[in-house]
């Protein structure tokens, strides 16, 4: 008789069956087989009055799968549950055991972090029981999401025509809307930087004004800048030369969130695309006709690496680059990390990305190389950089210039292409030396509002606040776009990185949730809930008491909102539908606002909204003080007004419009 192994993915089953041999049948559940029913009181599938007892139903698309699984279970002696090594996987194993009549107390749960022959065979030597603490944690999360999702979505749909709300997605939306509020309220302030240009021994360099009489200098106008420039006369004296050797250490191997962030900024991949490619690399790629998993499990928040991998990687580093390139690595556990399994790393060091490139698609190669080299680099020695900081002074004004030179590349030997590291050399200078500046100049700047969230910045913020889990970030981002609450678009400043902007419906949804559910839909509450779910997983918290406490807080808020939230009627356009004669109204969709028939769904007429023309700059009679051209009165991308030279881009003079409305000022350094 054979043994049956049930995994989640069909692609994974082929690889594992090859490792286990002819005595095993490996099949897949193709993910979750069931979900909470949509029956009972309020259609929650939860009996609130009976300690939140749940009712599950088989998913419609899994009925054939379950019929086939039952036949297989009846034809074998032993069944192993080898679903993914996380809470979702644990819950799937529990659902499978319950539906297939498998004893949940048996040692039939098999867990491995990588799909390699040794890892799989070792896992089958030590099967364990289903971890019911992990199951309860996942089920509690699902119950919370069901209650909040159903209750809030029904409320918002009836009151303001919003499609949905959720425990985590609504907090992500709140972050985006609040950032937009900051940008709208922002008023730019003028400031100047002063630079002294030098040339010595045929090498040109620039020093920046740092202090005056040992105090920091803030320059806010052209008049102040001109006065400082006039005071800085030749010769300048070298008053300080500081030389240091600095070490630049490698970053730890990827976890789910850092992989999503870095793949977004370095490779241009969306979080969803990154996870889809990583899933394929984990489940198995055909290398020279041999199916094998190339990376460890890609849903993890631990930077830990196995001793076996570190020993193998060290040998590779020493053999390939030399003993001086081998470093020391120790993982650091963050406060929010579950540390269930290792960081994301390659499973086979012999599969160098360059050598198996022909077996991968272009995107698979890019992500695999990224993961491979990051893991190797984490175990390599620090890079060493010689830095020189020189202070040149004139009449109490101190200008500083810094140079650097890479003297030992260390981990950059393999990871250098993902990090910018250019030498910026200064000529040899000594204290007391005098130099003449070729030019002291001022440059005008304006403070900028905080950056809108890109995918990478939003994921980083969610992770920092402990909101959701890394494995959910891609789904959160996808959901708030699908609901028409935000758009992801290129900013008007020409940057290639797309950023989130809330739609009108997204802002309305956020405002109403803030008005009626601020106690629940906020960063702190959501982060604390994640901590409590972790405590359930560790067996340190009772899930029933958590659910009861939440229910007793949440339901009164829902009842209050039904009574006091104003109902929003669809705004009429003043036109009638050409198909049926009913009123046309404005609606909000995934791609923004549009016009449709008020008789939807009986009548499906729709049309786009014509965009209003952009506000054009107005020529004034004011003269540019730098080139003599006339100034234009312009509207900035932040909604404020300023004056700019009509000769732009040849002349870049601008000044703020003092009559532009001011709410608050936030000063921020420019950043990428």
C-alpha positions as CSV (number, residue, x, y, z in Angstrom):
1,X,0.0,0.0,0.0
2,X,1.1,3.5,-0.8
3,X,1.2,6.7,1.3
4,X,-0.7,9.8,0.2
5,X,0.9,13.2,0.6
6,X,-1.3,16.3,0.1
7,X,0.3,19.6,-0.7
8,X,-1.2,22.9,-1.8
9,X,0.3,23.4,-5.2
10,X,0.2,21.1,-8.2
11,X,3.6,22.4,-9.4
12,X,5.1,21.5,-6.0
13,X,3.6,18.0,-6.0
14,X,5.5,16.9,-9.0
15,X,8.9,17.9,-7.4
16,X,8.1,16.3,-4.1
17,X,6.8,13.0,-5.7
18,X,10.1,12.7,-7.5
19,X,12.0,12.9,-4.2
20,X,9.8,10.5,-2.3
21,X,9.8,7.7,-4.8
22,X,7.3,5.1,-5.9
23,X,5.8,4.3,-2.5
24,X,4.2,7.8,-2.3
25,X,1.4,9.5,-4.2
26,X,1.7,13.3,-4.0
27,X,-1.4,15.4,-4.9
28,X,-2.6,18.9,-4.2
29,X,-5.5,20.7,-2.6
30,X,-4.9,23.7,-4.9
31,X,-5.0,26.0,-1.9
32,X,-7.9,26.5,0.5
33,X,-10.6,23.9,0.2
34,X,-13.2,25.7,2.2
35,X,-14.2,29.0,3.8
36,X,-16.6,30.3,6.4
37,X,-20.2,29.8,5.2
38,X,-22.4,32.8,4.3
39,X,-25.4,31.5,6.2
40,X,-26.7,31.9,9.7
41,X,-27.2,35.2,11.5
42,X,-26.0,38.1,9.3
43,X,-24.5,35.5,6.9
44,X,-21.3,35.4,8.9
45,X,-20.9,31.6,9.2
46,X,-20.2,32.3,12.9
47,X,-22.4,31.6,15.9
48,X,-21.5,34.6,18.0
49,X,-23.7,33.4,21.0
50,X,-22.0,30.0,21.1
51,X,-18.4,31.0,21.6
52,X,-18.0,32.1,18.0
53,X,-18.4,28.5,16.6
54,X,-17.7,28.4,12.9
55,X,-19.5,26.8,10.0
56,X,-17.4,26.0,6.9
57,X,-18.5,25.1,3.4
58,X,-16.5,23.5,0.6
59,X,-15.6,26.1,-2.0
60,X,-17.6,25.5,-5.2
61,X,-14.5,25.2,-7.3
62,X,-13.0,22.5,-5.0
63,X,-15.9,20.0,-5.0
64,X,-14.3,17.9,-7.7
65,X,-10.9,18.2,-6.0
66,X,-12.4,16.9,-2.7
67,X,-14.2,14.0,-4.4
68,X,-10.8,12.9,-5.9
69,X,-9.0,13.4,-2.6
70,X,-11.5,11.2,-0.8
71,X,-11.0,8.4,-3.3
72,X,-7.3,8.6,-2.8
73,X,-7.5,8.7,1.0
74,X,-9.6,5.5,0.9
75,X,-7.0,3.7,-1.2
76,X,-3.9,4.2,1.0
77,X,-2.7,3.3,4.4
78,X,-1.2,6.6,5.5
79,X,-2.0,10.2,4.7
80,X,0.5,13.0,5.2
81,X,-0.5,16.7,5.2
82,X,2.4,18.7,3.7
83,X,0.8,22.1,3.1
84,X,2.8,25.4,3.4
85,X,4.8,26.0,6.6
86,X,2.8,28.9,7.9
87,X,-0.6,29.6,9.7
88,X,-2.5,29.4,6.4
89,X,-0.9,26.1,5.6
90,X,-1.6,24.8,9.1
91,X,-5.3,25.8,8.7
92,X,-5.5,24.1,5.3
93,X,-4.1,20.9,6.8
94,X,-6.8,21.1,9.6
95,X,-9.6,21.6,7.1
96,X,-8.3,18.7,5.0
97,X,-8.1,16.4,8.0
98,X,-11.7,17.4,9.1
99,X,-13.2,17.0,5.7
100,X,-11.4,13.8,4.8
101,X,-11.9,12.0,8.1
102,X,-8.2,12.1,9.0
103,X,-7.4,12.0,12.8
104,X,-6.1,15.4,13.8
105,X,-4.3,13.8,16.7
106,X,-2.1,11.6,14.5
107,X,1.4,12.6,13.7
108,X,0.7,13.3,10.0
109,X,1.7,16.9,9.5
110,X,4.9,17.4,7.6
111,X,6.7,20.7,7.3
112,X,9.7,21.8,5.2
113,X,11.1,25.2,4.4
114,X,12.6,24.3,1.1
115,X,11.8,21.9,-1.7
116,X,15.0,20.0,-1.9
117,X,15.5,16.3,-1.6
118,X,17.3,16.4,1.7
119,X,14.8,18.8,3.3
120,X,11.8,16.8,2.1
121,X,13.2,13.4,3.2
122,X,14.2,14.8,6.6
123,X,10.8,16.3,7.1
124,X,9.1,12.9,6.6
125,X,11.3,11.4,9.3
126,X,9.7,13.6,11.9
127,X,6.0,14.2,11.2
128,X,4.1,16.0,13.9
129,X,0.5,16.7,15.0
130,X,-1.4,19.6,13.5
131,X,-0.5,22.7,15.6
132,X,-4.0,23.8,16.9
133,X,-2.6,27.0,18.3
134,X,-1.6,28.1,14.8
135,X,-4.9,27.0,13.5
136,X,-6.8,29.0,16.1
137,X,-4.7,32.0,15.3
138,X,-5.5,31.8,11.6
139,X,-9.2,31.1,12.3
140,X,-9.4,34.1,14.7
141,X,-7.9,36.3,12.0
142,X,-10.4,35.0,9.5
143,X,-13.4,35.5,11.9
144,X,-12.2,39.1,12.6
145,X,-11.8,39.8,8.9
146,X,-15.2,38.3,8.2
147,X,-17.0,40.3,10.9
148,X,-15.4,43.6,10.0
149,X,-15.6,43.0,6.2
150,X,-19.2,42.0,6.1
151,X,-20.5,44.5,8.7
152,X,-18.6,47.5,7.4
153,X,-19.0,46.7,3.7
154,X,-22.7,46.4,4.0
155,X,-22.9,49.6,6.0
156,X,-20.7,51.6,3.6
157,X,-22.4,50.3,0.5
158,X,-25.8,51.3,1.8
159,X,-24.7,54.7,3.0
160,X,-22.1,56.0,0.6
161,X,-21.9,53.3,-2.2
162,X,-18.4,52.1,-1.2
163,X,-17.7,48.5,-2.2
164,X,-15.9,47.2,0.9
165,X,-13.9,47.9,4.0
166,X,-11.5,45.6,5.9
167,X,-9.5,45.4,9.1
168,X,-6.1,46.0,7.4
169,X,-7.0,47.4,3.9
170,X,-8.9,50.3,5.5
171,X,-5.8,51.2,7.6
172,X,-3.6,51.1,4.5
173,X,-6.2,53.4,2.8
174,X,-6.1,55.7,5.8
175,X,-2.3,56.1,5.5
176,X,-2.6,57.1,1.8
177,X,-5.4,59.6,2.5
178,X,-3.6,61.2,5.4
179,X,-0.5,61.6,3.3
180,X,-2.6,63.3,0.6
181,X,-4.0,65.6,3.2
182,X,-0.5,66.6,4.3
183,X,0.4,67.3,0.6
184,X,-2.7,69.4,0.0
185,X,-2.0,71.4,3.2
186,X,1.7,71.9,2.5
187,X,3.1,75.3,1.7
188,X,6.5,75.5,0.3
189,X,9.2,77.7,1.9
190,X,12.2,79.2,0.1
191,X,15.7,78.4,1.3
192,X,19.2,78.7,-0.2
193,X,22.3,76.6,-0.2
194,X,25.8,78.2,-0.6
195,X,28.6,76.5,-2.4
196,X,32.3,77.4,-2.9
197,X,34.0,75.9,-5.9
198,X,37.8,75.1,-5.8
199,X,40.4,73.7,-8.1
200,X,43.7,72.3,-6.8
201,X,46.3,70.1,-8.5
202,X,43.9,70.0,-11.6
203,X,41.2,68.5,-9.5
204,X,37.9,70.4,-9.1
205,X,35.7,70.0,-6.0
206,X,32.9,71.8,-4.2
207,X,32.4,72.7,-0.5
208,X,29.1,73.4,1.0
209,X,28.4,76.1,3.6
210,X,27.8,74.4,7.0
211,X,28.4,76.9,9.8
212,X,29.0,80.5,10.7
213,X,31.0,81.1,13.9
214,X,30.4,77.4,14.8
215,X,26.6,77.8,14.5
216,X,24.4,76.2,11.8
217,X,23.4,78.5,9.0
218,X,19.8,78.8,7.6
219,X,19.5,81.0,4.5
220,X,15.9,81.9,3.5
221,X,16.3,84.6,0.8
222,X,18.4,85.8,-2.0
223,X,19.3,88.9,-0.1
224,X,20.7,86.7,2.8
225,X,22.6,84.5,0.3
226,X,24.1,87.5,-1.5
227,X,25.3,89.0,1.8
228,X,27.0,85.7,2.7
229,X,28.6,85.4,-0.7
230,X,30.0,88.9,-0.5
231,X,31.5,88.1,2.9
232,X,33.3,85.0,1.7
233,X,36.5,86.5,0.2
234,X,39.7,84.8,-0.9
235,X,41.8,83.2,0.3
236,X,40.0,80.3,2.1
237,X,42.0,78.6,4.8
238,X,42.0,74.8,5.3
239,X,41.0,74.7,9.0
240,X,40.4,70.9,9.4
241,X,41.3,67.7,7.6
242,X,39.7,64.6,9.0
243,X,40.5,61.1,7.6
244,X,38.7,58.0,8.6
245,X,38.3,54.4,7.5
246,X,34.6,53.6,7.5
247,X,33.1,50.1,7.2
248,X,30.0,49.5,5.1
249,X,28.3,46.3,6.1
250,X,26.0,44.1,4.0
251,X,22.3,44.0,4.6
252,X,20.6,40.8,5.9
253,X,19.1,38.3,3.5
254,X,15.6,39.0,2.2
255,X,12.4,38.5,4.2
256,X,9.0,38.9,2.5
257,X,8.6,42.6,3.0
258,X,12.2,43.6,2.2
259,X,12.0,41.5,-1.0
260,X,8.8,43.2,-2.1
261,X,10.3,46.6,-1.3
262,X,13.7,46.1,-2.9
263,X,12.2,44.4,-6.0
264,X,9.9,47.4,-6.4
265,X,12.7,50.0,-6.3
266,X,15.6,48.0,-7.9
267,X,13.7,45.7,-10.4
268,X,10.5,47.7,-11.0
269,X,8.3,44.7,-9.9
270,X,5.0,45.1,-8.2
271,X,4.5,43.3,-4.9
272,X,2.0,41.0,-6.6
273,X,4.4,40.1,-9.4
274,X,7.3,39.6,-7.0
275,X,5.3,37.1,-5.0
276,X,4.1,35.2,-8.1
277,X,7.6,34.8,-9.4
278,X,9.0,33.9,-6.0
279,X,6.2,31.2,-5.7
280,X,7.4,29.6,-8.9
281,X,11.1,29.7,-7.8
282,X,10.1,28.0,-4.5
283,X,7.8,25.3,-6.0
284,X,10.2,24.2,-8.7
285,X,11.9,25.1,-12.0
286,X,13.1,22.6,-14.5
287,X,16.9,22.8,-14.6
288,X,18.3,20.5,-17.3
289,X,15.2,18.4,-17.2
290,X,15.3,18.1,-13.4
291,X,12.5,19.9,-11.4
292,X,13.9,21.6,-8.3
293,X,12.9,24.4,-5.9
294,X,15.5,27.2,-6.2
295,X,14.6,29.3,-3.1
296,X,13.3,28.7,0.4
297,X,9.8,29.5,1.5
298,X,9.1,33.1,0.4
299,X,6.6,34.0,3.2
300,X,8.8,34.7,6.2
301,X,9.7,37.6,8.5
302,X,12.9,36.0,9.9
303,X,16.4,36.9,8.8
304,X,17.8,33.6,10.3
305,X,19.9,31.4,8.1
306,X,20.6,27.7,8.8
307,X,24.0,26.7,10.0
308,X,24.3,24.2,7.1
309,X,23.7,27.0,4.6
310,X,26.1,29.4,6.3
311,X,28.9,26.8,6.3
312,X,28.3,26.0,2.6
313,X,28.2,29.7,1.7
314,X,31.4,30.4,3.6
315,X,33.2,27.7,1.7
316,X,31.9,29.1,-1.6
317,X,33.0,32.6,-0.6
318,X,36.5,31.5,0.4
319,X,37.0,29.3,-2.6
320,X,35.7,31.9,-5.1
321,X,36.9,35.2,-3.6
322,X,39.5,34.5,-0.9
323,X,39.4,34.1,2.9
324,X,39.5,37.9,3.4
325,X,36.0,38.1,1.8
326,X,34.3,35.8,4.4
327,X,32.4,37.7,7.1
328,X,30.4,36.9,10.2
329,X,26.6,36.8,10.2
330,X,24.2,36.9,13.1
331,X,20.5,37.4,12.5
332,X,18.5,40.0,14.5
333,X,14.9,39.2,15.5
334,X,12.5,42.2,15.1
335,X,9.7,42.8,17.6
336,X,7.1,41.7,15.1
337,X,8.9,38.7,13.6
338,X,7.3,35.3,14.1
339,X,10.7,33.6,13.2
340,X,8.8,30.5,12.0
341,X,11.5,29.7,9.4
342,X,14.5,31.0,7.6
343,X,15.1,34.0,5.5
344,X,14.6,33.8,1.8
345,X,17.7,32.2,0.3
346,X,18.9,29.9,-2.5
347,X,18.4,26.2,-1.8
348,X,21.3,25.1,-4.1
349,X,24.5,27.3,-4.1
350,X,25.8,25.3,-7.1
351,X,22.9,26.8,-9.1
352,X,24.6,30.1,-9.8
353,X,22.2,32.5,-11.5
354,X,24.5,33.0,-14.5
355,X,24.9,29.2,-15.0
356,X,21.1,28.5,-15.1
357,X,20.0,31.7,-16.8
358,X,18.9,29.7,-19.9
359,X,16.4,27.7,-17.7
360,X,14.7,30.9,-16.4
361,X,12.5,33.6,-17.9
362,X,14.0,37.0,-17.8
363,X,12.0,38.1,-14.7
364,X,12.7,34.8,-12.9
365,X,16.4,35.3,-13.5
366,X,16.3,38.8,-12.2
367,X,14.5,37.9,-9.0
368,X,16.5,34.7,-8.4
369,X,19.8,36.6,-8.9
370,X,18.6,39.2,-6.5
371,X,17.8,36.6,-3.8
372,X,21.0,34.6,-4.5
373,X,23.5,37.4,-4.3
374,X,21.7,39.1,-1.3
375,X,22.1,35.9,0.7
376,X,25.7,35.4,-0.3
377,X,26.5,39.1,0.4
378,X,25.0,38.9,3.9
379,X,27.8,36.4,4.8
380,X,30.6,38.4,3.4
381,X,33.0,40.9,4.9
382,X,32.3,44.6,5.2
383,X,33.4,46.9,2.5
384,X,36.0,49.5,3.6
385,X,36.0,53.2,2.5
386,X,38.6,55.8,3.1
387,X,36.8,59.1,3.8
388,X,38.3,62.6,4.0
389,X,36.3,65.6,5.4
390,X,37.9,69.0,4.7
391,X,36.7,72.3,6.2
392,X,37.7,75.5,4.4
393,X,37.0,78.8,6.2
394,X,36.6,82.5,5.2
395,X,35.6,85.3,7.6
396,X,33.9,82.9,10.1
397,X,32.1,80.9,7.4
398,X,32.9,77.2,7.3
399,X,32.5,75.2,4.1
400,X,32.8,71.4,4.1
401,X,33.7,69.0,1.4
402,X,33.8,65.2,1.7
403,X,35.6,62.7,-0.4
404,X,35.6,58.9,-0.3
405,X,37.5,56.0,-1.9
406,X,36.6,52.3,-1.8
407,X,39.7,50.5,-0.6
408,X,38.2,47.0,-0.1
409,X,35.0,46.0,-1.9
410,X,34.0,43.2,0.5
411,X,30.4,42.1,0.0
412,X,30.1,44.6,-2.9
413,X,32.1,42.1,-4.9
414,X,28.8,40.2,-5.5
415,X,26.2,42.8,-4.6
416,X,27.8,46.0,-6.0
417,X,25.5,46.2,-9.0
418,X,22.5,46.7,-6.7
419,X,24.1,49.5,-4.7
420,X,25.6,52.8,-6.0
421,X,29.1,53.3,-4.7
422,X,31.2,55.9,-6.6
423,X,34.5,57.2,-5.5
424,X,34.6,61.0,-5.0
425,X,38.2,61.9,-4.5
426,X,39.6,65.2,-3.1
427,X,43.1,66.5,-3.8
428,X,45.6,66.2,-0.9
429,X,45.2,69.1,1.5
430,X,46.8,70.0,4.8
431,X,45.6,72.2,7.7
432,X,46.7,75.9,7.3
433,X,46.8,75.7,3.5
434,X,45.3,78.6,1.6
435,X,43.1,78.2,-1.5
436,X,41.3,80.6,-3.7
437,X,37.7,79.8,-4.6
438,X,36.9,80.1,-8.3
439,X,33.3,80.9,-7.5
440,X,31.0,81.2,-4.4
441,X,27.4,80.8,-5.5
442,X,24.0,80.4,-4.0
443,X,21.3,78.0,-5.2
444,X,17.6,78.6,-4.6
445,X,15.5,75.7,-3.3
446,X,12.0,75.2,-2.0
447,X,10.9,72.8,0.7
448,X,8.9,69.9,-0.6
449,X,5.9,68.1,0.8
450,X,6.2,64.5,2.0
451,X,6.4,61.9,-0.7
452,X,3.3,60.0,-1.7
453,X,3.4,56.3,-1.0
454,X,4.9,54.1,-3.6
455,X,4.4,50.3,-3.2
456,X,7.7,50.0,-1.5
457,X,7.2,53.0,0.8
458,X,3.7,51.7,1.8
459,X,4.9,48.2,2.5
460,X,7.8,49.6,4.6
461,X,5.3,51.7,6.6
462,X,2.9,48.8,7.1
463,X,5.8,46.7,8.3
464,X,7.2,49.4,10.7
465,X,3.7,49.8,12.3
466,X,3.2,46.0,12.5
467,X,0.0,46.2,10.4
468,X,-0.9,43.0,8.7
469,X,1.7,40.4,7.7
470,X,4.2,40.4,4.9
471,X,2.3,37.7,3.1
472,X,-0.8,39.9,2.9
473,X,0.8,43.1,1.6
474,X,0.4,42.3,-2.1
475,X,-3.3,41.4,-1.5
476,X,-3.9,44.6,0.5
477,X,-2.4,46.8,-2.3
478,X,-4.4,44.9,-5.0
479,X,-7.7,45.2,-3.0
480,X,-7.6,49.0,-2.4
481,X,-7.0,49.5,-6.2
482,X,-9.7,47.0,-7.2
483,X,-12.2,48.7,-5.0
484,X,-11.5,52.0,-6.7
485,X,-10.2,53.7,-3.6
486,X,-6.7,54.5,-4.9
487,X,-4.9,54.8,-8.2
488,X,-1.2,53.9,-8.8
489,X,0.2,56.4,-11.2
490,X,3.4,58.2,-12.2
491,X,4.0,61.5,-10.4
492,X,4.0,64.7,-12.3
493,X,7.6,65.4,-11.4
494,X,8.8,62.9,-14.0
495,X,9.8,60.2,-11.6
496,X,9.5,56.6,-12.9
497,X,8.2,55.3,-9.5
498,X,4.5,55.1,-9.4
499,X,2.7,56.5,-6.3
500,X,-0.7,56.0,-4.7
501,X,-3.3,58.8,-4.9
502,X,-6.7,58.3,-3.2
503,X,-9.8,58.7,-5.4
504,X,-12.8,60.8,-4.3
505,X,-14.5,57.6,-3.2
506,X,-11.4,56.5,-1.3
507,X,-11.3,59.8,0.6
508,X,-15.0,59.6,1.4
509,X,-14.7,56.1,2.7
510,X,-11.7,57.0,4.9
511,X,-13.5,60.1,6.3
512,X,-16.6,58.1,7.2
513,X,-14.5,55.3,8.8
514,X,-12.6,58.0,10.8
515,X,-15.8,59.6,11.9
516,X,-17.6,56.4,13.1
517,X,-14.9,53.8,13.6
518,X,-11.7,55.6,14.7
519,X,-11.6,53.3,17.7
520,X,-11.1,50.2,15.5
521,X,-9.8,51.4,12.1
522,X,-6.5,52.9,13.2
523,X,-2.8,52.0,13.2
524,X,-2.4,51.2,16.9
525,X,-5.5,49.0,17.2
526,X,-4.6,47.0,14.1
527,X,-1.0,46.6,15.2
528,X,-2.0,45.4,18.7
529,X,-4.4,43.0,17.1
530,X,-1.5,41.4,15.2
531,X,0.4,41.0,18.5
532,X,-2.6,39.3,20.1
533,X,-2.9,36.9,17.1
534,X,0.7,36.1,17.6
535,X,0.0,35.3,21.3
536,X,-2.8,33.0,20.3
537,X,-0.4,31.2,17.9
538,X,2.1,30.8,20.8
539,X,-0.6,29.4,23.1
540,X,-0.5,32.4,25.4
541,X,-3.9,34.0,24.7
542,X,-7.5,32.7,24.7
543,X,-9.0,33.3,21.2
544,X,-12.6,33.4,22.5
545,X,-12.0,36.2,25.0
546,X,-10.2,38.2,22.3
547,X,-13.2,37.8,19.9
548,X,-15.7,38.6,22.6
549,X,-13.9,41.8,23.6
550,X,-13.7,42.8,19.9
551,X,-17.4,42.1,19.3
552,X,-18.5,44.0,22.3
553,X,-16.6,47.1,21.2
554,X,-17.3,46.9,17.5
555,X,-21.1,46.2,17.2
556,X,-22.2,49.3,19.2
557,X,-20.1,51.3,16.7
558,X,-21.9,49.7,13.8
559,X,-25.3,50.3,15.3
560,X,-24.5,53.9,15.9
561,X,-23.2,54.4,12.4
562,X,-26.4,52.9,10.9
563,X,-28.4,55.5,12.9
564,X,-26.3,58.6,12.4
565,X,-24.3,58.2,9.1
566,X,-25.9,60.3,6.3
567,X,-26.8,58.4,3.2
568,X,-25.1,59.7,0.1
569,X,-27.3,59.9,-3.0
570,X,-25.6,59.5,-6.3
571,X,-24.8,62.9,-7.9
572,X,-26.8,63.5,-11.0
573,X,-25.0,64.9,-14.1
574,X,-28.1,66.8,-15.3
575,X,-28.3,64.6,-18.4
576,X,-30.5,61.7,-19.3
577,X,-29.5,58.2,-20.4
578,X,-29.6,58.0,-24.2
579,X,-30.6,54.3,-23.9
580,X,-33.5,54.4,-21.4
581,X,-34.2,58.0,-20.6
582,X,-33.4,57.8,-16.8
583,X,-31.0,60.2,-15.1
584,X,-27.2,59.8,-15.6
585,X,-25.2,59.8,-12.4
586,X,-21.5,59.9,-11.4
587,X,-20.0,56.7,-10.1
588,X,-16.6,55.6,-8.8
589,X,-14.8,52.7,-10.4
590,X,-11.4,51.1,-10.3
591,X,-10.0,53.5,-12.8
592,X,-11.6,56.6,-11.4
593,X,-14.9,58.5,-11.7
594,X,-17.2,57.8,-14.6
595,X,-20.8,58.4,-15.7
596,X,-23.4,55.7,-15.8
597,X,-27.2,55.2,-15.9
598,X,-29.0,55.5,-12.6
599,X,-31.0,52.4,-13.7
600,X,-28.0,50.1,-13.4
601,X,-27.9,47.1,-13.5
602,X,-31.0,47.0,-15.7
603,X,-29.3,49.6,-18.0
604,X,-25.6,49.3,-18.4
605,X,-24.9,52.6,-20.3
606,X,-21.6,54.3,-19.3
607,X,-19.3,57.0,-20.6
608,X,-16.1,58.7,-19.6
609,X,-15.9,62.1,-17.9
610,X,-14.2,64.7,-20.0
611,X,-11.2,66.1,-18.1
612,X,-11.2,69.9,-17.4
613,X,-8.3,71.7,-19.1
614,X,-5.2,72.3,-16.9
615,X,-4.8,75.8,-15.5
616,X,-2.4,77.7,-17.8
617,X,0.4,80.0,-16.6
618,X,-0.4,83.7,-16.8
619,X,2.2,86.2,-18.0
620,X,2.8,89.1,-15.5
621,X,4.5,92.4,-15.8
622,X,7.1,91.4,-13.2
623,X,10.7,91.2,-14.4
624,X,13.0,88.3,-13.6
625,X,15.9,89.7,-11.5
626,X,18.4,87.2,-13.0
627,X,17.7,87.4,-16.8
628,X,15.3,90.3,-17.4
629,X,12.5,88.1,-18.9
630,X,8.9,88.5,-17.6
631,X,7.7,86.2,-14.9
632,X,4.8,83.7,-15.2
633,X,2.3,83.1,-12.5
634,X,2.0,79.3,-12.3
635,X,0.1,76.7,-10.3
636,X,2.3,74.0,-8.7
637,X,1.5,70.3,-8.6
638,X,0.6,70.8,-4.9
639,X,-2.1,73.3,-5.6
640,X,-0.2,76.3,-4.5
641,X,1.0,79.2,-6.7
642,X,4.4,80.6,-7.5
643,X,6.2,82.9,-10.0
644,X,8.7,81.4,-12.5
645,X,10.8,82.9,-15.3
646,X,9.2,82.7,-18.7
647,X,12.7,81.8,-20.1
648,X,12.6,78.4,-18.3
649,X,14.5,76.1,-18.6
650,X,17.4,78.4,-19.6
651,X,16.6,80.5,-16.5
652,X,15.4,78.6,-13.4
653,X,14.5,81.6,-11.2
654,X,11.3,81.0,-9.1
655,X,9.8,82.7,-6.1
656,X,6.8,81.8,-4.0
657,X,3.5,83.7,-4.2
658,X,3.0,85.2,-0.7
659,X,-0.8,85.4,-1.4
660,X,-1.1,81.7,-1.9
661,X,-3.2,80.2,1.0
662,X,-1.1,78.7,3.8
663,X,-2.1,76.0,6.2
664,X,1.0,74.6,7.7
665,X,4.6,74.2,6.6
666,X,6.6,71.0,6.8
667,X,10.3,71.1,5.9
668,X,11.8,68.1,4.3
669,X,15.0,67.3,2.7
670,X,14.9,66.0,-0.8
671,X,15.1,62.2,-0.9
672,X,14.8,59.5,-3.5
